[in-house]
């Protein structure tokens, strides 16, 4: 009896692997979608120091709980997709008036200062994250953007560089609804 089970084991294992592949290939499934555990939860407790030499202060979780809607963006000078989305973030804050807070993740101070000087600084406040902050926020990679409601709850989380389509169809309507 156990010999028969041993012969069936590879067949069962193959069946499990085949089922996993079929699940991944199902129509309508977005392979880029990664669920976030932070959605509809309060922002984690944090206090980010300012980028030294920048005319903007750092910030803490209390800054995101003052009754107004805010955007939070994790970025770095070494992140090429961050460079691509930067003009869109600048336009978004100018058009909506919603403050954008930046979290400079694992970056050299001089590189961050040069990047912001060259591309412009749309951030109301910029904090430095040496690494742990991204973990607490559930960040997988850069850039990542969050919409925070007035009570400090994470209402939206986008992984990757924002696009004009995402801003127009998802973020702007949400910002209007939360105001």
Helices and strands as residue ranges (DSSP letters): H 2-24, E 47-50, E 59-60, G 61-64, E 70-75, H 80-96, E 99-105, H 109-119, E 125-129, H 132-137, E 144-148, E 154-159, H 164-166, I 167-171, H 172-178
